[in-house]
């Protein structure tokens, strides 16, 4: 490892320690699945929260809680047991370009995932490769949309095999797979999928910080940039490389570090 990486590792470790704390939860979209204790409720809440996680962070959190309020005490029960009439109340929901049409199909898509494919974890575990979960993300999207759906709704799930950084789904996977003693990430999938398979949830904040620190050369925040940054972060910590998301996001979005 280069000396500069040794110095940056120490800096990033300090920032991970600063942000990977329970105080991080409330203002972050991860607060939405933290409403629940049942595994499938956490999964569904996390998936829905991650799906609208772009734009103003405060608005994401606010609208994420609105989404889950509409589903009642158990999102999993709603997904499995809803009748067509139960979906009517979802129609007014909107977050940027994600609207009631999209929300309604997402409930149907999730029902399909849990009733026909054994749930989200089964799909990702079955399609995971030793090196990463990007093929599994692509397969999840394929299975999610294998039932009739509005064409417009496809844009709300990214496909890394088509060049996307898939930030929102990689973030969701961090939530579900990482487990430590900090209480932020859940680690509910840690028996079948391991943290060293995760990829960085690359967005404008983490991307800009990675470039500023000399960890990323590629200018676009796309799938190739994710692979490039993953390779470096896995040198810094081969077992838990995506913990550095806390540092890069915190520095870029919260500290406006320059």
TORKOL-4160 file (C-alpha; in steps of 0.2 Angstrom, whole numbers, padded with zeros to 4 digits, m for minus):
258
<pt num="1" X="0000" Y="0000" Z="0000"/>
<pt num="2" X="0007" Y="0017" Z="m0005"/>
<pt num="3" X="0011" Y="0029" Z="0009"/>
<pt num="4" X="m0002" Y="0041" Z="0004"/>
<pt num="5" X="m0015" Y="0028" Z="0006"/>
<pt num="6" X="m0008" Y="0024" Z="0023"/>
<pt num="7" X="m0011" Y="0042" Z="0028"/>
<pt num="8" X="m0028" Y="0043" Z="0020"/>
<pt num="9" X="m0033" Y="0027" Z="0028"/>
<pt num="10" X="m0029" Y="0034" Z="0045"/>
<pt num="11" X="m0039" Y="0050" Z="0041"/>
<pt num="12" X="m0054" Y="0040" Z="0034"/>
<pt num="13" X="m0054" Y="0028" Z="0049"/>
<pt num="14" X="m0056" Y="0044" Z="0060"/>
<pt num="15" X="m0071" Y="0050" Z="0050"/>
<pt num="16" X="m0079" Y="0033" Z="0050"/>
<pt num="17" X="m0078" Y="0033" Z="0069"/>
<pt num="18" X="m0085" Y="0050" Z="0069"/>
<pt num="19" X="m0100" Y="0047" Z="0058"/>
<pt num="20" X="m0104" Y="0028" Z="0061"/>
<pt num="21" X="m0114" Y="0032" Z="0077"/>
<pt num="22" X="m0132" Y="0032" Z="0082"/>
<pt num="23" X="m0133" Y="0050" Z="0080"/>
<pt num="24" X="m0131" Y="0047" Z="0061"/>
<pt num="25" X="m0148" Y="0038" Z="0060"/>
<pt num="26" X="m0161" Y="0051" Z="0063"/>
<pt num="27" X="m0157" Y="0064" Z="0049"/>
<pt num="28" X="m0153" Y="0050" Z="0037"/>
<pt num="29" X="m0164" Y="0039" Z="0026"/>
<pt num="30" X="m0158" Y="0024" Z="0036"/>
<pt num="31" X="m0170" Y="0030" Z="0050"/>
<pt num="32" X="m0185" Y="0024" Z="0040"/>
<pt num="33" X="m0180" Y="0005" Z="0042"/>
<pt num="34" X="m0175" Y="0008" Z="0060"/>
<pt num="35" X="m0193" Y="0010" Z="0064"/>
<pt num="36" X="m0195" Y="m0009" Z="0063"/>
<pt num="37" X="m0187" Y="m0024" Z="0072"/>
<pt num="38" X="m0194" Y="m0038" Z="0061"/>
<pt num="39" X="m0182" Y="m0043" Z="0047"/>
<pt num="40" X="m0195" Y="m0042" Z="0032"/>
<pt num="41" X="m0202" Y="m0025" Z="0038"/>
<pt num="42" X="m0184" Y="m0019" Z="0039"/>
<pt num="43" X="m0180" Y="m0025" Z="0021"/>
<pt num="44" X="m0196" Y="m0018" Z="0014"/>
<pt num="45" X="m0194" Y="m0001" Z="0023"/>
<pt num="46" X="m0176" Y="0000" Z="0018"/>
<pt num="47" X="m0179" Y="m0004" Z="0000"/>
<pt num="48" X="m0193" Y="0009" Z="m0001"/>
<pt num="49" X="m0182" Y="0022" Z="0008"/>
<pt num="50" X="m0167" Y="0019" Z="m0003"/>
<pt num="51" X="m0178" Y="0020" Z="m0019"/>
<pt num="52" X="m0182" Y="0038" Z="m0016"/>
<pt num="53" X="m0165" Y="0043" Z="m0009"/>
<pt num="54" X="m0160" Y="0056" Z="m0021"/>
<pt num="55" X="m0162" Y="0075" Z="m0019"/>
<pt num="56" X="m0163" Y="0085" Z="m0003"/>
<pt num="57" X="m0159" Y="0073" Z="0012"/>
<pt num="58" X="m0172" Y="0081" Z="0024"/>
<pt num="59" X="m0185" Y="0079" Z="0011"/>
<pt num="60" X="m0180" Y="0061" Z="0007"/>
<pt num="61" X="m0182" Y="0057" Z="0026"/>
<pt num="62" X="m0199" Y="0066" Z="0027"/>
<pt num="63" X="m0206" Y="0057" Z="0012"/>
<pt num="64" X="m0199" Y="0040" Z="0017"/>
<pt num="65" X="m0208" Y="0041" Z="0033"/>
<pt num="66" X="m0224" Y="0046" Z="0024"/>
<pt num="67" X="m0222" Y="0031" Z="0013"/>
<pt num="68" X="m0221" Y="0019" Z="0028"/>
<pt num="69" X="m0235" Y="0028" Z="0037"/>
<pt num="70" X="m0247" Y="0023" Z="0022"/>
<pt num="71" X="m0242" Y="0005" Z="0025"/>
<pt num="72" X="m0248" Y="0003" Z="0043"/>
<pt num="73" X="m0239" Y="m0006" Z="0057"/>
<pt num="74" X="m0231" Y="m0019" Z="0046"/>
<pt num="75" X="m0225" Y="m0015" Z="0028"/>
<pt num="76" X="m0222" Y="m0034" Z="0026"/>
<pt num="77" X="m0240" Y="m0038" Z="0030"/>
<pt num="78" X="m0246" Y="m0024" Z="0019"/>
<pt num="79" X="m0236" Y="m0031" Z="0004"/>
<pt num="80" X="m0241" Y="m0049" Z="0006"/>
<pt num="81" X="m0260" Y="m0046" Z="0011"/>
<pt num="82" X="m0265" Y="m0030" Z="0002"/>
<pt num="83" X="m0281" Y="m0029" Z="m0009"/>
<pt num="84" X="m0282" Y="m0018" Z="m0024"/>
<pt num="85" X="m0293" Y="m0006" Z="m0014"/>
<pt num="86" X="m0279" Y="m0004" Z="m0001"/>
<pt num="87" X="m0268" Y="0003" Z="m0015"/>
<pt num="88" X="m0279" Y="0018" Z="m0018"/>
<pt num="89" X="m0272" Y="0028" Z="m0003"/>
<pt num="90" X="m0255" Y="0027" Z="m0011"/>
<pt num="91" X="m0260" Y="0037" Z="m0027"/>
<pt num="92" X="m0257" Y="0054" Z="m0020"/>
<pt num="93" X="m0239" Y="0050" Z="m0014"/>
<pt num="94" X="m0225" Y="0059" Z="m0023"/>
<pt num="95" X="m0206" Y="0062" Z="m0021"/>
<pt num="96" X="m0198" Y="0071" Z="m0036"/>
<pt num="97" X="m0202" Y="0059" Z="m0051"/>
<pt num="98" X="m0207" Y="0045" Z="m0040"/>
<pt num="99" X="m0226" Y="0045" Z="m0039"/>
<pt num="100" X="m0241" Y="0035" Z="m0034"/>
<pt num="101" X="m0240" Y="0025" Z="m0050"/>
<pt num="102" X="m0223" Y="0020" Z="m0045"/>
<pt num="103" X="m0227" Y="0017" Z="m0027"/>
<pt num="104" X="m0241" Y="0006" Z="m0031"/>
<pt num="105" X="m0231" Y="m0005" Z="m0043"/>
<pt num="106" X="m0217" Y="m0006" Z="m0030"/>
<pt num="107" X="m0229" Y="m0014" Z="m0018"/>
<pt num="108" X="m0234" Y="m0027" Z="m0031"/>
<pt num="109" X="m0216" Y="m0030" Z="m0036"/>
<pt num="110" X="m0212" Y="m0033" Z="m0018"/>
<pt num="111" X="m0226" Y="m0045" Z="m0016"/>
<pt num="112" X="m0220" Y="m0055" Z="m0032"/>
<pt num="113" X="m0202" Y="m0055" Z="m0024"/>
<pt num="114" X="m0208" Y="m0062" Z="m0008"/>
<pt num="115" X="m0221" Y="m0074" Z="m0014"/>
<pt num="116" X="m0212" Y="m0081" Z="m0030"/>
<pt num="117" X="m0194" Y="m0079" Z="m0026"/>
<pt num="118" X="m0192" Y="m0082" Z="m0007"/>
<pt num="119" X="m0188" Y="m0064" Z="m0003"/>
<pt num="120" X="m0175" Y="m0051" Z="m0006"/>
<pt num="121" X="m0161" Y="m0059" Z="0003"/>
<pt num="122" X="m0163" Y="m0075" Z="m0007"/>
<pt num="123" X="m0162" Y="m0067" Z="m0023"/>
<pt num="124" X="m0146" Y="m0057" Z="m0019"/>
<pt num="125" X="m0138" Y="m0072" Z="m0010"/>
<pt num="126" X="m0142" Y="m0084" Z="m0025"/>
<pt num="127" X="m0134" Y="m0071" Z="m0038"/>
<pt num="128" X="m0120" Y="m0064" Z="m0028"/>
<pt num="129" X="m0102" Y="m0067" Z="m0035"/>
<pt num="130" X="m0087" Y="m0068" Z="m0023"/>
<pt num="131" X="m0081" Y="m0051" Z="m0029"/>
<pt num="132" X="m0097" Y="m0040" Z="m0028"/>
<pt num="133" X="m0116" Y="m0039" Z="m0029"/>
<pt num="134" X="m0118" Y="m0030" Z="m0045"/>
<pt num="135" X="m0124" Y="m0045" Z="m0055"/>
<pt num="136" X="m0136" Y="m0048" Z="m0041"/>
<pt num="137" X="m0143" Y="m0031" Z="m0042"/>
<pt num="138" X="m0146" Y="m0033" Z="m0060"/>
<pt num="139" X="m0155" Y="m0049" Z="m0058"/>
<pt num="140" X="m0165" Y="m0042" Z="m0044"/>
<pt num="141" X="m0171" Y="m0028" Z="m0056"/>
<pt num="142" X="m0175" Y="m0041" Z="m0069"/>
<pt num="143" X="m0186" Y="m0051" Z="m0057"/>
<pt num="144" X="m0194" Y="m0036" Z="m0049"/>
<pt num="145" X="m0200" Y="m0031" Z="m0066"/>
<pt num="146" X="m0205" Y="m0048" Z="m0073"/>
<pt num="147" X="m0223" Y="m0045" Z="m0070"/>
<pt num="148" X="m0233" Y="m0032" Z="m0079"/>
<pt num="149" X="m0228" Y="m0015" Z="m0074"/>
<pt num="150" X="m0228" Y="0004" Z="m0080"/>
<pt num="151" X="m0213" Y="0007" Z="m0091"/>
<pt num="152" X="m0210" Y="0023" Z="m0082"/>
<pt num="153" X="m0207" Y="0014" Z="m0066"/>
<pt num="154" X="m0192" Y="0005" Z="m0073"/>
<pt num="155" X="m0181" Y="0021" Z="m0071"/>
<pt num="156" X="m0182" Y="0020" Z="m0052"/>
<pt num="157" X="m0171" Y="0004" Z="m0051"/>
<pt num="158" X="m0154" Y="0006" Z="m0058"/>
<pt num="159" X="m0144" Y="m0008" Z="m0067"/>
<pt num="160" X="m0125" Y="m0008" Z="m0064"/>
<pt num="161" X="m0123" Y="m0019" Z="m0079"/>
<pt num="162" X="m0129" Y="m0005" Z="m0090"/>
<pt num="163" X="m0117" Y="0007" Z="m0083"/>
<pt num="164" X="m0126" Y="0014" Z="m0067"/>
<pt num="165" X="m0117" Y="0017" Z="m0051"/>
<pt num="166" X="m0133" Y="0010" Z="m0043"/>
<pt num="167" X="m0130" Y="0021" Z="m0028"/>
<pt num="168" X="m0147" Y="0018" Z="m0020"/>
<pt num="169" X="m0147" Y="m0001" Z="m0021"/>
<pt num="170" X="m0128" Y="m0002" Z="m0015"/>
<pt num="171" X="m0133" Y="0009" Z="0000"/>
<pt num="172" X="m0147" Y="m0002" Z="0004"/>
<pt num="173" X="m0136" Y="m0017" Z="0003"/>
<pt num="174" X="m0124" Y="m0009" Z="0015"/>
<pt num="175" X="m0138" Y="m0006" Z="0027"/>
<pt num="176" X="m0143" Y="m0025" Z="0026"/>
<pt num="177" X="m0126" Y="m0033" Z="0026"/>
<pt num="178" X="m0114" Y="m0023" Z="0037"/>
<pt num="179" X="m0114" Y="m0027" Z="0055"/>
<pt num="180" X="m0104" Y="m0019" Z="0069"/>
<pt num="181" X="m0107" Y="m0013" Z="0087"/>
<pt num="182" X="m0112" Y="0004" Z="0082"/>
<pt num="183" X="m0130" Y="0001" Z="0078"/>
<pt num="184" X="m0132" Y="0010" Z="0062"/>
<pt num="185" X="m0132" Y="m0003" Z="0049"/>
<pt num="186" X="m0142" Y="m0019" Z="0052"/>
<pt num="187" X="m0132" Y="m0034" Z="0047"/>
<pt num="188" X="m0148" Y="m0044" Z="0044"/>
<pt num="189" X="m0141" Y="m0053" Z="0029"/>
<pt num="190" X="m0123" Y="m0056" Z="0036"/>
<pt num="191" X="m0125" Y="m0075" Z="0036"/>
<pt num="192" X="m0126" Y="m0077" Z="0017"/>
<pt num="193" X="m0118" Y="m0061" Z="0010"/>
<pt num="194" X="m0102" Y="m0053" Z="0017"/>
<pt num="195" X="m0097" Y="m0035" Z="0019"/>
<pt num="196" X="m0082" Y="m0038" Z="0008"/>
<pt num="197" X="m0094" Y="m0041" Z="m0007"/>
<pt num="198" X="m0102" Y="m0024" Z="m0005"/>
<pt num="199" X="m0099" Y="m0009" Z="m0017"/>
<pt num="200" X="m0098" Y="0009" Z="m0012"/>
<pt num="201" X="m0114" Y="0019" Z="m0014"/>
<pt num="202" X="m0106" Y="0031" Z="m0025"/>
<pt num="203" X="m0115" Y="0048" Z="m0027"/>
<pt num="204" X="m0109" Y="0066" Z="m0030"/>
<pt num="205" X="m0103" Y="0069" Z="m0012"/>
<pt num="206" X="m0093" Y="0053" Z="m0010"/>
<pt num="207" X="m0087" Y="0054" Z="m0028"/>
<pt num="208" X="m0080" Y="0071" Z="m0026"/>
<pt num="209" X="m0072" Y="0067" Z="m0009"/>
<pt num="210" X="m0064" Y="0052" Z="m0017"/>
<pt num="211" X="m0057" Y="0062" Z="m0031"/>
<pt num="212" X="m0051" Y="0076" Z="m0019"/>
<pt num="213" X="m0042" Y="0063" Z="m0009"/>
<pt num="214" X="m0034" Y="0054" Z="m0024"/>
<pt num="215" X="m0044" Y="0038" Z="m0022"/>
<pt num="216" X="m0053" Y="0040" Z="m0039"/>
<pt num="217" X="m0048" Y="0046" Z="m0056"/>
<pt num="218" X="m0064" Y="0043" Z="m0066"/>
<pt num="219" X="m0074" Y="0059" Z="m0068"/>
<pt num="220" X="m0091" Y="0051" Z="m0070"/>
<pt num="221" X="m0100" Y="0044" Z="m0056"/>
<pt num="222" X="m0104" Y="0027" Z="m0064"/>
<pt num="223" X="m0102" Y="0009" Z="m0063"/>
<pt num="224" X="m0083" Y="0010" Z="m0069"/>
<pt num="225" X="m0080" Y="0023" Z="m0055"/>
<pt num="226" X="m0088" Y="0011" Z="m0042"/>
<pt num="227" X="m0076" Y="m0003" Z="m0048"/>
<pt num="228" X="m0061" Y="0009" Z="m0047"/>
<pt num="229" X="m0065" Y="0015" Z="m0030"/>
<pt num="230" X="m0070" Y="m0002" Z="m0023"/>
<pt num="231" X="m0053" Y="m0008" Z="m0028"/>
<pt num="232" X="m0044" Y="0005" Z="m0018"/>
<pt num="233" X="m0056" Y="0004" Z="m0003"/>
<pt num="234" X="m0053" Y="m0015" Z="m0002"/>
<pt num="235" X="m0035" Y="m0011" Z="m0001"/>
<pt num="236" X="m0038" Y="0000" Z="0014"/>
<pt num="237" X="m0049" Y="m0013" Z="0022"/>
<pt num="238" X="m0051" Y="m0030" Z="0014"/>
<pt num="239" X="m0065" Y="m0036" Z="0026"/>
<pt num="240" X="m0076" Y="m0021" Z="0027"/>
<pt num="241" X="m0072" Y="m0008" Z="0013"/>
<pt num="242" X="m0089" Y="0000" Z="0012"/>
<pt num="243" X="m0088" Y="0007" Z="0030"/>
<pt num="244" X="m0078" Y="0021" Z="0022"/>
<pt num="245" X="m0095" Y="0027" Z="0014"/>
<pt num="246" X="m0098" Y="0035" Z="0031"/>
<pt num="247" X="m0082" Y="0045" Z="0030"/>
<pt num="248" X="m0083" Y="0050" Z="0011"/>
<pt num="249" X="m0102" Y="0055" Z="0013"/>
<pt num="250" X="m0099" Y="0064" Z="0029"/>
<pt num="251" X="m0085" Y="0074" Z="0023"/>
<pt num="252" X="m0093" Y="0078" Z="0007"/>
<pt num="253" X="m0112" Y="0081" Z="0012"/>
<pt num="254" X="m0110" Y="0086" Z="0030"/>
<pt num="255" X="m0094" Y="0095" Z="0032"/>
<pt num="256" X="m0092" Y="0101" Z="0014"/>
<pt num="257" X="m0074" Y="0097" Z="0016"/>
<pt num="258" X="m0062" Y="0105" Z="0004"/>
